[in-house]
Amino acid sequence: MRHNKTGRKFGRVRKVRRALIKSLLRSLIIKEKIRTTEPKAKEIRPRIEKLISKGKSGNLDQRRQIASRIDVESANKIVNVLSPRYKERNGGYTRITKLPPRRSDNTKMALIEFVK
């Protein structure tokens, strides 16, 4: 039983799951809006919120911590573009909107995007 266990496994081994989450984070940062399954959107939401909060200080240490979790290009966009946008906001940088299920396998879909 998975009592008090956090995080979703998505039917993948650890390396592949980490790569999936990293790829979703990078796509969300670059495109600022992605359409994905509802569990994946709910899984990346707290991670992206923490990265934006780290980017608010903008110092070298925080920039390096962000770049270690994603790539350098995305880290620069967080520090230079996204974090200044939410300087006055204390969290809640993303919105998850539920979409109709996918026709092929009836999976719950969602749109995750940054709040303007």
GIBELSUL-V334789 format. One record per residue. N is the residue number from 0. RES is the residue in three letters. SS is DSSP state (~ for helix, > for strand, _ for the rest). PHI is phi in whole degrees, 0 to 359 (none if undefined). D_LAST is the distance of its C-alpha to the last C-alpha in Angstrom with 2 decimals. Layout:
# GIBELSUL-V334789
N/RES/SS/PHI/D_LAST  N/RES/SS/PHI/D_LAST
This chain:
# GIBELSUL-V334789
0/MET/_/none/40.34  1/ARG/_/255/36.89  2/HIS/_/297/36.88  3/ASN/_/57/34.19  4/LYS/_/260/32.96  5/THR/_/256/29.27  6/GLY/_/89/27.55  7/ARG/_/253/28.24  8/LYS/_/264/30.83  9/PHE/_/57/29.88  10/GLY/_/65/33.58  11/ARG/_/232/33.48  12/VAL/_/282/35.30  13/ARG/~/303/33.63  14/LYS/~/298/33.30  15/VAL/~/290/31.83  16/ARG/~/296/29.38  17/ARG/~/297/28.15  18/ALA/~/295/27.85  19/LEU/~/298/25.89  20/ILE/~/295/23.31  21/LYS/~/297/23.14  22/SER/~/294/22.70  23/LEU/~/297/19.88  24/LEU/~/298/18.05  25/ARG/~/298/18.75  26/SER/~/296/17.64  27/LEU/~/295/14.24  28/ILE/~/293/13.81  29/ILE/~/288/15.25  30/LYS/~/270/13.77  31/GLU/_/66/10.35  32/LYS/>/195/11.42  33/ILE/>/224/14.99  34/ARG/>/254/17.40  35/THR/>/212/19.89  36/THR/>/285/22.15  37/GLU/~/299/21.05  38/PRO/~/297/23.06  39/LYS/~/293/21.69  40/ALA/~/297/18.04  41/LYS/~/291/19.17  42/GLU/~/284/21.12  43/ILE/~/273/18.54  44/ARG/~/303/15.82  45/PRO/~/295/17.73  46/ARG/~/291/18.66  47/ILE/~/290/15.30  48/GLU/~/296/14.26  49/LYS/~/293/17.55  50/LEU/~/295/17.14  51/ILE/~/296/13.91  52/SER/~/296/15.89  53/LYS/~/295/18.87  54/GLY/~/289/17.19  55/LYS/_/296/16.36  56/SER/_/289/20.08  57/GLY/_/74/20.34  58/ASN/_/280/24.10  59/LEU/~/297/26.27  60/ASP/~/299/27.05  61/GLN/~/294/23.50  62/ARG/~/299/22.84  63/ARG/~/290/26.00  64/GLN/~/296/25.15  65/ILE/~/294/21.89  66/ALA/~/294/23.90  67/SER/~/286/26.57  68/ARG/~/270/24.31  69/ILE/_/226/22.76  70/ASP/_/272/23.82  71/VAL/~/293/23.79  72/GLU/~/300/21.59  73/SER/~/291/18.69  74/ALA/~/297/19.46  75/ASN/~/296/19.27  76/LYS/~/294/15.82  77/ILE/~/298/14.67  78/VAL/~/289/16.56  79/ASN/~/271/15.96  80/VAL/~/245/12.40  81/LEU/~/285/10.22  82/SER/~/298/12.06  83/PRO/~/298/12.09  84/ARG/~/297/8.32  85/TYR/_/249/8.84  86/LYS/_/302/12.31  87/GLU/_/271/12.43  88/ARG/_/260/10.98  89/ASN/_/258/13.86  90/GLY/_/99/12.78  91/GLY/_/72/10.85  92/TYR/_/274/8.36  93/THR/>/239/9.02  94/ARG/>/228/9.83  95/ILE/>/250/13.23  96/THR/>/248/14.31  97/LYS/>/284/18.08  98/LEU/>/245/19.70  99/PRO/_/298/23.39  100/PRO/_/296/25.79  101/ARG/_/292/26.93  102/ARG/_/292/30.10  103/SER/_/292/32.20  104/ASP/_/231/32.24  105/ASN/_/62/30.27  106/THR/_/282/27.81  107/LYS/_/294/24.76  108/MET/>/246/21.66  109/ALA/>/210/17.96  110/LEU/>/247/14.67  111/ILE/>/248/12.58  112/GLU/>/212/9.10  113/PHE/>/280/6.33  114/VAL/_/286/3.80  115/LYS/_/279/0.00
